[in-house]
Amino acid sequence: MDLTSYAEWAVRLVNDPDPPPELRPLRDELAAVFDAADAERAVVEQLNALLVRYPVRPQLTDHDGRRWHLHLAENSAASAVMGLAAVVAELGVDRLGRCREARCRRAFLDTSSNRSRRYCSARCASRANVAAFRARQRDS
């Protein structure tokens, strides 16, 4: 079972400025995980607490003519938490990030092969590079 799509849903929720009221507490809890991404032990402790609070219920399904396969039961909170926990377990805490563009700070998953992602999007990377270039021009 590939849990990356569940982790990506968690990222979308963290980045949603106005989620449905019932998802706001979860968004804040998941945002705290990304905020702690520089402290591995803190991330693990937060995710473990969330895994207890939002237990996962796997379910076999055969939708769309596909063979039997596993899905996480329809519980958005458990799916998001499990997805992030799987990313941390398989790839490491350093794959969770916050955009380094000064005005952004959106969450992202670093799926690059060399763990080099620093921005949530190409737009933010470009904005930061232009700002750095302009700063260098002013300083010279």
C-alpha positions as CSV (number, residue, x, y, z in Angstrom):
1,M,0.0,0.0,0.0
2,D,1.5,3.3,-1.0
3,L,0.7,5.8,1.7
4,T,2.3,8.8,-0.1
5,S,-1.1,10.0,-1.4
6,Y,-2.4,10.1,2.2
7,A,0.6,12.1,3.3
8,E,0.0,14.5,0.3
9,W,-3.6,14.9,1.5
10,A,-2.2,15.9,4.9
11,V,0.0,18.5,3.3
12,R,-3.0,19.9,1.4
13,L,-4.9,20.1,4.7
14,V,-2.0,21.9,6.5
15,N,-1.8,24.4,3.6
16,D,-5.6,25.0,3.5
17,P,-6.2,28.5,5.1
18,D,-9.9,27.8,5.6
19,P,-10.7,24.1,6.0
20,P,-14.1,22.9,7.1
21,P,-14.6,23.5,10.9
22,E,-14.4,19.8,11.7
23,L,-10.9,19.6,10.1
24,R,-9.4,22.7,11.7
25,P,-8.1,20.9,14.9
26,L,-6.6,18.2,12.7
27,R,-5.0,20.8,10.5
28,D,-3.4,22.5,13.5
29,E,-2.1,19.2,14.9
30,L,-0.6,18.3,11.5
31,A,0.9,21.8,11.1
32,A,2.6,21.3,14.4
33,V,4.3,18.2,13.0
34,F,5.7,20.2,10.1
35,D,6.7,23.0,12.4
36,A,8.8,20.6,14.5
37,A,10.4,19.0,11.4
38,D,13.9,20.1,12.6
39,A,13.5,18.1,15.8
40,E,13.2,14.4,14.8
41,R,12.2,13.1,18.3
42,A,9.5,15.8,18.6
43,V,8.0,14.8,15.2
44,V,8.0,11.1,16.2
45,E,6.4,11.8,19.5
46,Q,3.7,14.0,18.0
47,L,3.0,11.4,15.3
48,N,2.8,8.6,17.8
49,A,0.3,10.6,19.9
50,L,-1.8,11.3,16.8
51,L,-1.7,7.6,15.8
52,V,-3.2,6.7,19.2
53,R,-5.8,9.5,18.9
54,Y,-6.7,8.6,15.3
55,P,-6.4,4.8,14.9
56,V,-6.1,3.4,11.4
57,R,-8.6,0.9,10.1
58,P,-7.4,-0.8,6.9
59,Q,-10.0,-2.3,4.6
60,L,-9.9,-4.6,1.6
61,T,-11.7,-3.2,-1.5
62,D,-12.0,-4.1,-5.2
63,H,-13.3,-0.9,-6.7
64,D,-13.0,0.1,-10.4
65,G,-12.5,-3.5,-11.5
66,R,-9.2,-3.8,-9.7
67,R,-8.1,-6.9,-7.7
68,W,-8.5,-6.8,-3.9
69,H,-6.2,-4.2,-2.4
70,L,-5.9,-2.3,0.9
71,H,-7.3,1.2,1.5
72,L,-7.4,3.0,4.8
73,A,-11.0,3.2,6.0
74,E,-12.8,6.5,5.4
75,N,-11.3,8.4,8.2
76,S,-9.5,11.5,6.9
77,A,-7.7,12.1,10.2
78,A,-6.3,8.6,10.5
79,S,-5.4,8.5,6.8
80,A,-3.5,11.8,7.0
81,V,-1.6,10.8,10.2
82,M,-0.8,7.4,8.9
83,G,0.5,8.8,5.6
84,L,2.9,11.2,7.4
85,A,4.0,8.5,9.8
86,A,4.8,6.2,6.8
87,V,6.8,9.0,5.1
88,V,8.8,9.5,8.3
89,A,9.3,5.8,8.8
90,E,10.4,5.1,5.2
91,L,12.1,8.3,4.1
92,G,12.9,10.2,7.3
93,V,11.8,13.3,9.1
94,D,13.9,15.5,6.8
95,R,11.3,14.8,4.1
96,L,8.8,17.0,5.9
97,G,9.4,20.7,5.2
98,R,8.2,24.3,5.3
99,C,8.7,26.6,2.3
100,R,11.8,28.8,2.9
101,E,10.4,31.7,0.8
102,A,10.0,34.4,3.4
103,R,6.3,35.2,2.7
104,C,5.1,31.6,2.3
105,R,5.9,28.9,4.9
106,R,3.6,26.3,3.2
107,A,4.2,22.7,4.1
108,F,5.6,20.2,1.6
109,L,6.9,16.6,1.2
110,D,10.4,16.5,-0.2
111,T,10.3,13.6,-2.7
112,S,13.5,14.7,-4.5
113,S,16.2,12.0,-4.8
114,N,18.8,14.1,-3.1
115,R,16.7,15.6,-0.3
116,S,17.3,19.1,-1.6
117,R,13.8,20.6,-1.8
118,R,13.5,23.9,0.0
119,Y,10.4,25.5,-1.5
120,C,6.8,24.4,-1.8
121,S,6.6,25.2,-5.5
122,A,8.6,26.4,-8.5
123,R,6.9,29.8,-8.1
124,C,8.2,30.2,-4.5
125,A,11.7,29.0,-5.6
126,S,11.7,31.6,-8.4
127,R,10.5,34.4,-6.1
128,A,13.3,33.6,-3.6
129,N,15.9,33.4,-6.3
130,V,14.9,36.7,-7.7
131,A,14.9,38.3,-4.3
132,A,18.4,36.9,-3.6
133,F,19.7,38.2,-7.0
134,R,18.3,41.7,-6.3
135,A,19.8,41.7,-2.8
136,R,23.2,40.8,-4.3
137,Q,22.8,43.6,-6.9
138,R,22.1,46.1,-4.2
139,D,25.1,45.0,-2.1
140,S,27.6,45.2,-5.0
